[in-house]
Amino acid sequence: MNTASKGYNLIVPVNTINISYDDLGEGSVPIIFLHGFPFDKSMWKVQLEYFSSSQRVIAVDIRGFGKSTDEESALSIDLFGNDLIHFMDALGFEKAIVCGLSMGGYIALNAHGRFANRFEALILCDTQCINDSNEVTAKRLEAITKVEAEGPGEFNEGFVKKVFHPDSLKEKKELLEELKAVVSANSQHIIAEGLRVLSGRSETCSTLADISVPTLIICGREDEVTPLAQSESMQEAIKGAELQVIEKAGHVSNLEQPEVFNGFLQDFLSRISLDRTG
């Protein structure tokens, strides 16, 4: 087991680039948090602070985002999944509990489909297993063309508003501004490349029946990006999966209702811990 220094904005060489990550707490099986597009590891700050007293918790900047810069590679969910496994190898983890939101969930499902023995449990937040429909693909390609021609400003503004529940837009303006700053820190190239990644991803619905690890699915009731119906469909397909719905939350449920989100996650972790020891 790697016992490297703990803290924020640590760096480890992984799969030809340097991955930035936050690493807090102690435990033999870590929870690795994977952020959504076009965010970074800071979206998990509240979860890391809450769980670090009882668990080893790690939030990773996915390749190309945050401080894990990569302006050269052709990005893909496959590549991100490979990075996750290489990251675990670099830190000496045989297994991890992987928690992914949106794109982070796509990565978790992709990696589990190929490296199931590396997973202790899965937490799938505001995500889905389907690939893009022709209509969604067309919209993404249109957005890419506009981002490359005019810059990402308009896309960023619209996307941040879309991920929040209407009440959050009115009542949590500081949170809204913080997320805007994170999104705006991405380069024009990475916004366009990220949209290509999402558009080109493969479905993972056909692999759900093979998942045998404990699985928690969390979704905001008003998620417009990855609607609740998609989470319900995944729960039906994954044997024993648990679904928790967060009221007054959209696509970033861990940010909008962190106390409720943390409570659901804590209950799940307590149950799987009892299963392991009992």
C-alpha positions as a Markdown table, in Angstrom:
| # | Residue | x | y | z |
|---|---|---|---|---|
| 1 | Met | 0.0 | 0.0 | 0.0 |
| 2 | Asn | 1.3 | 3.4 | -1.0 |
| 3 | Thr | 1.5 | 5.7 | 2.0 |
| 4 | Ala | 2.4 | 8.9 | 0.1 |
| 5 | Ser | 1.7 | 12.3 | 1.5 |
| 6 | Lys | -1.9 | 13.4 | 1.9 |
| 7 | Gly | -3.5 | 16.7 | 1.0 |
| 8 | Tyr | -4.7 | 18.7 | -1.9 |
| 9 | Asn | -3.4 | 19.1 | -5.4 |
| 10 | Leu | -1.0 | 16.2 | -5.2 |
| 11 | Ile | 0.6 | 14.9 | -8.5 |
| 12 | Val | 1.3 | 11.4 | -9.7 |
| 13 | Pro | 2.6 | 10.3 | -13.2 |
| 14 | Val | -0.1 | 8.2 | -14.8 |
| 15 | Asn | -0.3 | 6.8 | -18.3 |
| 16 | Thr | 2.0 | 9.5 | -20.0 |
| 17 | Ile | 0.6 | 12.5 | -18.0 |
| 18 | Asn | 0.6 | 13.9 | -14.5 |
| 19 | Ile | -2.7 | 13.4 | -12.7 |
| 20 | Ser | -3.7 | 15.9 | -10.0 |
| 21 | Tyr | -5.7 | 14.6 | -7.0 |
| 22 | Asp | -6.8 | 15.3 | -3.5 |
| 23 | Asp | -6.2 | 12.5 | -0.9 |
| 24 | Leu | -7.5 | 12.7 | 2.6 |
| 25 | Gly | -8.3 | 10.3 | 5.5 |
| 26 | Glu | -7.2 | 6.7 | 6.1 |
| 27 | Gly | -8.4 | 3.3 | 5.0 |
| 28 | Ser | -7.4 | 0.2 | 3.1 |
| 29 | Val | -10.1 | 0.6 | 0.4 |
| 30 | Pro | -10.4 | 4.2 | -0.8 |
| 31 | Ile | -13.4 | 6.0 | -2.3 |
| 32 | Ile | -12.2 | 7.5 | -5.6 |
| 33 | Phe | -14.5 | 10.4 | -6.8 |
| 34 | Leu | -14.7 | 11.2 | -10.5 |
| 35 | His | -16.1 | 14.5 | -11.5 |
| 36 | Gly | -18.5 | 15.3 | -14.4 |
| 37 | Phe | -17.9 | 17.4 | -17.5 |
| 38 | Pro | -16.7 | 20.2 | -17.6 |
| 39 | Phe | -15.9 | 20.3 | -13.9 |
| 40 | Asp | -12.9 | 19.3 | -11.8 |
| 41 | Lys | -12.1 | 17.5 | -8.6 |
| 42 | Ser | -13.1 | 20.6 | -6.5 |
| 43 | Met | -16.8 | 19.6 | -7.0 |
| 44 | Trp | -16.2 | 16.8 | -4.4 |
| 45 | Lys | -14.6 | 19.1 | -1.7 |
| 46 | Val | -17.6 | 18.8 | 0.7 |
| 47 | Gln | -17.7 | 15.0 | 0.4 |
| 48 | Leu | -13.9 | 14.8 | 1.0 |
| 49 | Glu | -14.2 | 16.9 | 4.1 |
| 50 | Tyr | -17.2 | 15.0 | 5.4 |
| 51 | Phe | -15.9 | 11.5 | 4.9 |
| 52 | Ser | -12.2 | 12.0 | 5.6 |
| 53 | Ser | -12.6 | 11.4 | 9.3 |
| 54 | Ser | -13.8 | 7.8 | 8.6 |
| 55 | Gln | -12.5 | 6.8 | 5.1 |
| 56 | Arg | -9.7 | 7.4 | 2.7 |
| 57 | Val | -11.2 | 9.6 | 0.1 |
| 58 | Ile | -9.6 | 10.7 | -3.2 |
| 59 | Ala | -10.9 | 13.1 | -5.8 |
| 60 | Val | -9.2 | 13.0 | -9.2 |
| 61 | Asp | -8.8 | 15.6 | -11.9 |
| 62 | Ile | -9.7 | 13.6 | -15.0 |
| 63 | Arg | -7.1 | 14.0 | -17.8 |
| 64 | Gly | -7.5 | 17.3 | -19.6 |
| 65 | Phe | -9.5 | 18.9 | -16.7 |
| 66 | Gly | -8.5 | 20.9 | -13.6 |
| 67 | Lys | -4.8 | 20.5 | -13.0 |
| 68 | Ser | -4.4 | 17.2 | -15.0 |
| 69 | Thr | -3.7 | 19.2 | -18.1 |
| 70 | Asp | -3.5 | 17.5 | -21.5 |
| 71 | Glu | -4.0 | 19.6 | -24.6 |
| 72 | Glu | -2.5 | 17.0 | -27.0 |
| 73 | Ser | -4.2 | 13.6 | -26.6 |
| 74 | Ala | -7.4 | 12.5 | -28.4 |
| 75 | Leu | -9.6 | 11.9 | -25.3 |
| 76 | Ser | -12.1 | 9.2 | -24.8 |
| 77 | Ile | -14.0 | 7.4 | -22.1 |
| 78 | Asp | -11.8 | 4.3 | -22.7 |
| 79 | Leu | -8.7 | 6.4 | -22.1 |
| 80 | Phe | -10.2 | 7.9 | -18.9 |
| 81 | Gly | -11.1 | 4.4 | -17.7 |
| 82 | Asn | -7.5 | 3.2 | -18.4 |
| 83 | Asp | -6.2 | 6.3 | -16.5 |
| 84 | Leu | -8.4 | 5.3 | -13.5 |
| 85 | Ile | -6.8 | 1.8 | -13.3 |
| 86 | His | -3.3 | 3.2 | -13.9 |
| 87 | Phe | -3.9 | 5.7 | -11.1 |
| 88 | Met | -5.0 | 2.9 | -8.7 |
| 89 | Asp | -1.8 | 1.0 | -9.7 |
| 90 | Ala | 0.4 | 4.1 | -9.1 |
| 91 | Leu | -1.1 | 4.5 | -5.6 |
| 92 | Gly | -1.0 | 0.8 | -4.8 |
| 93 | Phe | -4.7 | 0.1 | -4.6 |
| 94 | Glu | -5.9 | -3.4 | -5.5 |
| 95 | Lys | -9.5 | -2.3 | -5.2 |
| 96 | Ala | -11.5 | 0.9 | -4.7 |
| 97 | Ile | -15.0 | 2.1 | -4.2 |
| 98 | Val | -15.6 | 4.3 | -7.3 |
| 99 | Cys | -18.0 | 7.2 | -7.2 |
| 100 | Gly | -18.7 | 9.0 | -10.5 |
| 101 | Leu | -21.1 | 11.8 | -11.4 |
| 102 | Ser | -22.3 | 12.2 | -15.0 |
| 103 | Met | -19.1 | 11.7 | -17.1 |
| 104 | Gly | -17.5 | 10.3 | -14.0 |
| 105 | Gly | -20.2 | 7.7 | -14.0 |
| 106 | Tyr | -19.6 | 6.9 | -17.7 |
| 107 | Ile | -15.9 | 6.3 | -16.7 |
| 108 | Ala | -16.8 | 4.1 | -13.8 |
| 109 | Leu | -19.1 | 1.9 | -15.8 |
| 110 | Asn | -16.6 | 1.7 | -18.7 |
| 111 | Ala | -13.8 | 0.7 | -16.4 |
| 112 | His | -15.9 | -1.8 | -14.4 |
| 113 | Gly | -16.9 | -3.4 | -17.7 |
| 114 | Arg | -13.2 | -4.1 | -18.4 |
| 115 | Phe | -11.7 | -4.3 | -14.9 |
| 116 | Ala | -14.5 | -5.6 | -12.7 |
| 117 | Asn | -12.0 | -7.2 | -10.2 |
| 118 | Arg | -10.7 | -3.7 | -9.3 |
| 119 | Phe | -14.0 | -2.5 | -7.8 |
| 120 | Glu | -15.2 | -2.9 | -4.3 |
| 121 | Ala | -18.4 | -1.0 | -4.9 |
| 122 | Leu | -20.0 | 1.4 | -7.4 |
| 123 | Ile | -21.7 | 4.8 | -6.7 |
| 124 | Leu | -23.3 | 6.2 | -9.8 |
| 125 | Cys | -24.6 | 9.7 | -9.5 |
| 126 | Asp | -26.7 | 11.7 | -12.0 |
| 127 | Thr | -25.5 | 9.5 | -14.8 |
| 128 | Gln | -26.7 | 7.0 | -17.4 |
| 129 | Cys | -25.7 | 3.9 | -19.4 |
| 130 | Ile | -27.1 | 4.9 | -22.8 |
| 131 | Asn | -25.0 | 6.5 | -25.5 |
| 132 | Asp | -26.1 | 9.7 | -27.3 |
| 133 | Ser | -29.1 | 9.6 | -29.6 |
| 134 | Asn | -28.8 | 11.0 | -33.1 |
| 135 | Glu | -30.5 | 14.1 | -32.0 |
| 136 | Val | -28.2 | 14.6 | -29.0 |
| 137 | Thr | -25.1 | 13.9 | -31.2 |
| 138 | Ala | -26.2 | 16.5 | -33.7 |
| 139 | Lys | -26.6 | 19.1 | -30.9 |
| 140 | Arg | -23.2 | 18.3 | -29.5 |
| 141 | Leu | -21.6 | 18.6 | -32.9 |
| 142 | Glu | -23.3 | 22.0 | -33.3 |
| 143 | Ala | -22.0 | 23.1 | -29.9 |
| 144 | Ile | -18.5 | 22.0 | -30.9 |
| 145 | Thr | -18.6 | 24.0 | -34.1 |
| 146 | Lys | -19.8 | 27.1 | -32.2 |
| 147 | Val | -17.2 | 26.7 | -29.4 |
| 148 | Glu | -14.4 | 26.4 | -31.9 |
| 149 | Ala | -15.6 | 29.4 | -33.9 |
| 150 | Glu | -16.6 | 31.7 | -31.1 |
| 151 | Gly | -15.1 | 30.4 | -27.9 |
| 152 | Pro | -16.8 | 28.5 | -25.1 |
| 153 | Gly | -18.3 | 31.4 | -23.2 |
| 154 | Glu | -21.9 | 31.0 | -24.3 |
| 155 | Phe | -21.8 | 27.2 | -24.0 |
| 156 | Asn | -20.3 | 27.5 | -20.5 |
| 157 | Glu | -23.0 | 30.0 | -19.3 |
| 158 | Gly | -25.9 | 27.9 | -20.7 |
| 159 | Phe | -24.5 | 24.6 | -19.3 |
| 160 | Val | -24.0 | 25.8 | -15.8 |
| 161 | Lys | -27.6 | 27.1 | -15.6 |
| 162 | Lys | -28.9 | 23.8 | -17.0 |
| 163 | Val | -27.3 | 21.6 | -14.3 |
| 164 | Phe | -29.0 | 23.3 | -11.4 |
| 165 | His | -32.4 | 23.0 | -9.9 |
| 166 | Pro | -34.4 | 26.3 | -10.4 |
| 167 | Asp | -34.4 | 26.9 | -6.6 |
| 168 | Ser | -30.6 | 26.6 | -6.6 |
| 169 | Leu | -30.3 | 29.2 | -9.3 |
| 170 | Lys | -32.2 | 31.7 | -7.1 |
| 171 | Glu | -31.0 | 30.7 | -3.7 |
| 172 | Lys | -27.4 | 29.4 | -4.1 |
| 173 | Lys | -25.8 | 32.1 | -6.2 |
| 174 | Glu | -22.4 | 31.7 | -4.5 |
| 175 | Leu | -22.3 | 28.1 | -5.5 |
| 176 | Leu | -23.4 | 29.0 | -9.0 |
| 177 | Glu | -20.5 | 31.5 | -9.3 |
| 178 | Glu | -18.0 | 29.0 | -8.0 |
| 179 | Leu | -19.0 | 26.4 | -10.6 |
| 180 | Lys | -18.9 | 29.0 | -13.3 |
| 181 | Ala | -15.3 | 29.8 | -12.4 |
| 182 | Val | -14.4 | 26.1 | -12.6 |
| 183 | Val | -16.0 | 25.6 | -16.0 |
| 184 | Ser | -14.5 | 28.8 | -17.3 |
| 185 | Ala | -11.0 | 27.7 | -16.4 |
| 186 | Asn | -11.2 | 25.0 | -19.1 |
| 187 | Ser | -9.5 | 25.8 | -22.4 |
| 188 | Gln | -11.6 | 26.2 | -25.5 |
| 189 | His | -9.9 | 23.0 | -26.8 |
| 190 | Ile | -10.9 | 20.9 | -23.7 |
| 191 | Ile | -14.5 | 22.0 | -23.9 |
| 192 | Ala | -14.7 | 21.0 | -27.5 |
| 193 | Glu | -12.7 | 17.8 | -26.9 |
| 194 | Gly | -14.9 | 16.9 | -23.9 |
| 195 | Leu | -18.0 | 17.3 | -26.0 |
| 196 | Arg | -16.5 | 14.9 | -28.6 |
| 197 | Val | -15.8 | 12.4 | -25.8 |
| 198 | Leu | -19.4 | 12.5 | -24.7 |
| 199 | Ser | -20.7 | 12.2 | -28.2 |
| 200 | Gly | -18.4 | 9.3 | -29.1 |
| 201 | Arg | -19.0 | 7.2 | -26.0 |
| 202 | Ser | -20.3 | 3.6 | -26.1 |
| 203 | Glu | -23.4 | 2.4 | -24.3 |
| 204 | Thr | -22.8 | 0.4 | -21.1 |
| 205 | Cys | -26.4 | -0.8 | -20.5 |
| 206 | Ser | -25.5 | -4.2 | -21.9 |
| 207 | Thr | -22.9 | -4.7 | -19.1 |
| 208 | Leu | -25.2 | -3.8 | -16.1 |
| 209 | Ala | -26.4 | -7.3 | -15.5 |
| 210 | Asp | -22.8 | -8.4 | -15.0 |
| 211 | Ile | -22.3 | -6.0 | -12.0 |
| 212 | Ser | -22.1 | -8.0 | -8.8 |
| 213 | Val | -20.5 | -5.4 | -6.5 |
| 214 | Pro | -22.7 | -3.3 | -4.1 |
| 215 | Thr | -24.1 | -0.4 | -6.2 |
| 216 | Leu | -25.7 | 2.8 | -5.1 |
| 217 | Ile | -27.4 | 5.1 | -7.6 |
| 218 | Ile | -28.2 | 8.7 | -6.7 |
| 219 | Cys | -30.1 | 11.2 | -8.8 |
| 220 | Gly | -31.5 | 14.6 | -8.4 |
| 221 | Arg | -35.3 | 14.6 | -8.9 |
| 222 | Glu | -35.1 | 17.4 | -11.5 |
| 223 | Asp | -32.0 | 16.3 | -13.3 |
| 224 | Glu | -32.5 | 17.5 | -16.9 |
| 225 | Val | -29.1 | 16.3 | -18.2 |
| 226 | Thr | -29.4 | 12.6 | -17.2 |
| 227 | Pro | -33.0 | 12.2 | -16.2 |
| 228 | Leu | -34.2 | 10.1 | -13.2 |
| 229 | Ala | -35.8 | 7.6 | -15.6 |
| 230 | Gln | -32.3 | 6.6 | -16.7 |
| 231 | Ser | -31.3 | 6.0 | -13.0 |
| 232 | Glu | -34.4 | 3.9 | -12.5 |
| 233 | Ser | -33.6 | 1.9 | -15.6 |
| 234 | Met | -30.0 | 1.2 | -14.3 |
| 235 | Gln | -31.4 | 0.1 | -10.9 |
| 236 | Glu | -33.7 | -2.4 | -12.6 |
| 237 | Ala | -30.8 | -3.8 | -14.6 |
| 238 | Ile | -28.2 | -4.1 | -11.7 |
| 239 | Lys | -29.0 | -6.8 | -9.3 |
| 240 | Gly | -29.5 | -5.5 | -5.8 |
| 241 | Ala | -28.8 | -1.9 | -6.8 |
| 242 | Glu | -30.1 | 0.8 | -4.5 |
| 243 | Leu | -31.6 | 4.1 | -5.8 |
| 244 | Gln | -31.8 | 7.3 | -3.8 |
| 245 | Val | -33.5 | 10.4 | -5.2 |
| 246 | Ile | -32.6 | 13.8 | -4.0 |
| 247 | Glu | -35.4 | 16.4 | -3.9 |
| 248 | Lys | -34.8 | 20.0 | -5.0 |
| 249 | Ala | -31.7 | 18.9 | -6.9 |
| 250 | Gly | -30.8 | 18.9 | -10.6 |
| 251 | His | -27.7 | 17.3 | -12.3 |
| 252 | Val | -25.2 | 18.3 | -9.5 |
| 253 | Ser | -27.0 | 16.8 | -6.6 |
| 254 | Asn | -23.9 | 16.5 | -4.4 |
| 255 | Leu | -23.4 | 20.2 | -4.6 |
| 256 | Glu | -27.0 | 21.3 | -4.4 |
| 257 | Gln | -28.0 | 19.1 | -1.4 |
| 258 | Pro | -24.7 | 18.0 | 0.1 |
| 259 | Glu | -26.2 | 16.9 | 3.5 |
| 260 | Val | -28.7 | 14.7 | 1.9 |
| 261 | Phe | -26.2 | 13.3 | -0.6 |
| 262 | Asn | -23.7 | 12.6 | 2.2 |
| 263 | Gly | -26.3 | 10.9 | 4.3 |
| 264 | Phe | -27.3 | 8.5 | 1.5 |
| 265 | Leu | -23.6 | 7.8 | 0.8 |
| 266 | Gln | -22.9 | 7.3 | 4.5 |
| 267 | Asp | -25.7 | 4.8 | 4.9 |
| 268 | Phe | -24.5 | 2.8 | 1.9 |
| 269 | Leu | -20.9 | 2.7 | 3.1 |
| 270 | Ser | -22.1 | 1.6 | 6.6 |
| 271 | Arg | -24.0 | -1.3 | 5.0 |
| 272 | Ile | -21.3 | -2.5 | 2.8 |
| 273 | Ser | -18.8 | -2.3 | 5.6 |
| 274 | Leu | -21.1 | -4.5 | 7.7 |
| 275 | Asp | -21.4 | -6.9 | 4.8 |
| 276 | Arg | -17.6 | -7.1 | 4.6 |
| 277 | Thr | -17.0 | -7.6 | 8.3 |
| 278 | Gly | -20.2 | -9.6 | 9.1 |
